[in-house]
Amino acid sequence: QVQLVESGGGLVQAGDSLRLSCAASGRTFSSFGMGWFRQVPGKERAFVAGISWTGGNTRYADSVRGRFIISRDNAKNTVWLQINSLKPEDTAVYYCAAGPPDSYYQTAPGKYNYWGQGTQVTVSS
C-alpha cells in the first residue's frame, strides 16, 4: 500500500508556470513507476507523463511534450510535474499515480494501482 498526496495546484494565468508535487508514504516509493494524469468534467482521465522507478525513463503525452517535465527524488519520496507555458486547455484536476516499476510507459489509468486525491489547476486566459 502507498498513499499519495498531491499539492501545488491553483489559479494561474496563461503563460505562467506551476510545479505540482506528489508526496508518497507507505511502501517503498522507489519500487513504483509513477504517472501524472489529468481529468476534466465529463471526460476520461488522461495520461500526461510517466517516470520509471529509477527516474531514468520518462514518457509524455504529445499534447504536453516540451512544456511539462516529470521528475522524482526517491530519497524524498516525491515526484514532481513542472508545467510551463500554461494554456487554458491545461485546466483540469491533476492526479499522481503509482504502478509497477516500469509502468511509466503505460498510458491507461487501469495500469496504475494507487492514486492521490488530485489537485486542481485552473488557467485563465
C-alpha positions as CSV (number, residue, x, y, z in Angstrom):
1,Q,0.0,0.0,0.0
2,V,1.2,3.5,-0.8
3,Q,-0.5,6.8,0.0
4,L,-0.2,9.7,-2.4
5,V,-0.9,13.4,-1.7
6,E,-0.7,16.0,-4.5
7,S,-0.2,19.7,-3.9
8,G,0.8,22.8,-5.9
9,G,-2.3,23.4,-7.9
10,G,-4.0,26.7,-8.1
11,L,-5.4,29.5,-10.3
12,V,-2.9,30.9,-12.7
13,Q,-2.8,32.9,-15.9
14,A,-1.9,31.6,-19.3
15,G,1.8,31.6,-19.8
16,D,2.6,31.0,-16.1
17,S,4.3,28.0,-14.7
18,L,3.4,25.7,-11.8
19,R,5.2,22.8,-10.1
20,L,2.9,20.1,-8.8
21,S,4.2,17.8,-6.1
22,C,3.2,14.3,-5.1
23,A,4.4,13.0,-1.7
24,A,4.3,9.3,-1.1
25,S,4.2,7.3,2.1
26,G,3.8,3.7,2.9
27,R,5.5,1.1,0.8
28,T,8.9,1.7,-0.7
29,F,8.4,4.6,-3.1
30,S,11.4,3.7,-5.2
31,S,9.8,0.4,-6.2
32,F,7.0,2.2,-8.1
33,G,6.8,3.7,-11.5
34,M,4.9,7.0,-11.3
35,G,2.5,8.8,-13.5
36,W,0.6,12.0,-13.8
37,F,-2.9,12.2,-15.2
38,R,-5.4,14.9,-15.6
39,Q,-9.2,15.0,-15.9
40,V,-11.8,17.5,-16.8
41,P,-15.5,17.1,-16.1
42,G,-17.2,14.8,-18.5
43,K,-14.0,13.3,-19.9
44,E,-11.9,10.3,-19.0
45,R,-8.7,10.6,-17.0
46,A,-5.9,11.2,-19.4
47,F,-2.2,10.3,-19.2
48,V,0.1,13.3,-19.0
49,A,3.6,12.0,-18.1
50,G,5.2,8.9,-16.6
51,I,8.6,8.2,-15.0
52,S,10.3,4.9,-14.2
53,W,11.2,3.7,-10.7
54,T,14.8,4.9,-11.2
55,G,13.9,8.1,-12.9
56,G,15.9,7.2,-15.9
57,N,13.0,6.8,-18.3
58,T,10.1,9.2,-18.9
59,R,7.2,9.4,-21.3
60,Y,4.9,12.3,-22.2
61,A,1.6,12.8,-23.9
62,D,2.0,14.5,-27.2
63,S,-0.1,17.4,-26.1
64,V,2.4,18.3,-23.3
65,R,5.8,17.3,-24.6
66,G,8.2,20.2,-24.4
67,R,6.2,22.1,-21.8
68,F,5.8,19.5,-18.9
69,I,8.7,17.9,-17.1
70,I,8.3,14.9,-14.7
71,S,11.0,14.2,-12.1
72,R,11.3,12.3,-8.9
73,D,13.6,12.1,-5.9
74,N,13.3,8.7,-4.2
75,A,15.2,9.9,-1.1
76,K,12.3,12.4,-0.6
77,N,9.5,10.1,-1.7
78,T,8.3,12.7,-4.1
79,V,7.5,13.1,-7.7
80,W,7.0,16.5,-9.4
81,L,5.4,17.8,-12.5
82,Q,6.8,21.1,-13.8
83,I,4.3,22.7,-16.0
84,N,5.5,25.6,-18.2
85,S,3.7,28.0,-20.6
86,L,0.3,27.0,-19.2
87,K,-2.6,27.2,-21.5
88,P,-6.4,27.4,-20.7
89,E,-6.7,23.8,-22.1
90,D,-4.4,22.6,-19.3
91,T,-7.2,23.4,-16.8
92,A,-8.0,20.1,-15.1
93,V,-7.7,18.1,-11.9
94,Y,-4.2,16.6,-11.9
95,Y,-3.6,13.2,-10.2
96,C,-0.5,11.3,-9.5
97,A,-0.5,7.5,-9.6
98,A,1.8,4.7,-8.7
99,G,2.2,1.4,-10.5
100,P,4.7,-1.3,-11.4
101,P,8.4,-0.3,-11.6
102,D,8.3,0.1,-15.4
103,S,4.7,1.4,-15.7
104,Y,5.9,4.8,-16.8
105,Y,5.2,4.0,-20.4
106,Q,1.6,2.9,-19.6
107,T,-1.0,5.5,-20.5
108,A,-4.1,3.6,-19.3
109,P,-5.2,4.6,-15.8
110,G,-6.0,0.9,-15.1
111,K,-2.3,0.0,-15.2
112,Y,-1.7,2.1,-12.1
113,N,-2.6,0.7,-8.6
114,Y,-2.6,3.7,-6.3
115,W,-3.9,7.3,-6.8
116,G,-3.9,10.6,-5.0
117,Q,-6.9,12.8,-4.4
118,G,-6.0,15.2,-7.1
119,T,-5.1,18.9,-7.2
120,Q,-7.0,21.5,-9.3
121,V,-5.2,23.6,-11.9
122,T,-7.1,26.4,-13.4
123,V,-5.6,28.5,-16.2
124,S,-7.3,31.8,-17.1
125,S,-6.8,33.4,-20.5
